[in-house]
Amino acid sequence: MNLSLVNGSSAVTRNQRDDFTAAVTNNVIVTALCLSINYINGTLVHTFRKHQIFNTNPRYILFIHLVVNDMVQLILSTLLHIISYALHTISVPFCLILLIASILTTLNTPLNLAGMAVECYVAICIPLRHGQICTARNTYVLIALIWCASALSILPDLFLLLATEPLSFFHSEVICDRDMVFRSSYSLKKRDASHILCLVLVWLTLLYTYFRILFAAKGATADIKKARNTILLHGFQLLLCMLMYLRPMFIQGLLYLVPKQYLAIRFARFAWYVIVQILPRFVSPIVYGLRDQNFRRHMRRYLLCKVIIRSRTEKMHPRQT
């Protein structure tokens, strides 16, 4: 028997086993993070729905919209991540549904952060008009405008795809990636232009509101400090979201620096995915879920309710040995 053939076969088998092990490990980590973050976010949504003090307050309405948006985006992102490992390619119509929903929720995040920053600015700098400007009705109108703005960004790409691609393309299977589906040069240029425009406007909004709040009063009261810290957290979350747009340059840089280190490239891409797609979704519960006293008090009650009920039940009905 040829020894080189045996060694080559064993090397291929070992590489396939390593790839399978890495894929399972990555998917388990991503799924566990998705379930953990969405469990906390689900508790926030439940707390919001159960108490009138939250669902009539514009600040909490915008926050809970961001939380729900993050939940949907995280589920879609995790699903696409698992599909890329398990199926590799899927049908174009199903991929379009996942991609459009994922793009919409991704674009909603920076716009929602800008809206929350403006609400903080009105509350601190124009407190007498806050009740007139920031009503629950106006907040829901703003949320509808956010979805419309995100839809207007992706609908031209969809219409162009339907007009230019042959019918056979929609009956085929593709790698479910935005650049693989919306592959025309116009779509790529429009995507970059819309991302730059959106991020510039949001950053200008955050900077303007932050400095106006910073100089709102000479004495740094607790409310002003909290508002400034909240906007800083929004800026940090937006910075994490911006890393998503650097992904192509990051991958190209890796391929240039370590072209043959496939394991290192695979690990770096996975770490980048966790930092860019999952970590920003973890910031939202921190902004209000842990920092806000009202949310923290009610949220703790729901998180610990099962433990309390179980302990009381055991005291009333002790186990007989």
Sequence and secondary structure as in RCSB ss.txt:
>XXXX:A:sequence
MNLSLVNGSSAVTRNQRDDFTAAVTNNVIVTALCLSINYINGTLVHTFRKHQIFNTNPRYILFIHLVVNDMVQLI
LSTLLHIISYALHTISVPFCLILLIASILTTLNTPLNLAGMAVECYVAICIPLRHGQICTARNTYVLIALIWCAS
ALSILPDLFLLLATEPLSFFHSEVICDRDMVFRSSYSLKKRDASHILCLVLVWLTLLYTYFRILFAAKGATADIK
KARNTILLHGFQLLLCMLMYLRPMFIQGLLYLVPKQYLAIRFARFAWYVIVQILPRFVSPIVYGLRDQNFRRHMR
RYLLCKVIIRSRTEKMHPRQT
>XXXX:A:secstr
  HHHHHHHHHHHHHHHHHHHHHHHHHHHHHHHHHHHHHHHHHHHHHHHH HHHHT HHHHHHHHHHHHHHHHHH
HHHHHHHHHHHTS EEHHHHHHHHHHHHHHHHHHHHHHHHHHHHHHHHHH HHHHHHHS HHHHHHHHHHHHHHH
HHHHHHHHHHHHHHS GGGGGSEE   HHHHS SHHHHHHHHHHHHHHHHHHHHHHHHHHHHHHTS SS  HHHH
HHHHHHHHHHHHHHHHHGGGGHHHHHHHHHHH TT HHHHHHHHHHHHIIIIIHHHHHHIIIIIIT HHHHHHHH
HHHSHHHHHHHHHHHHS    
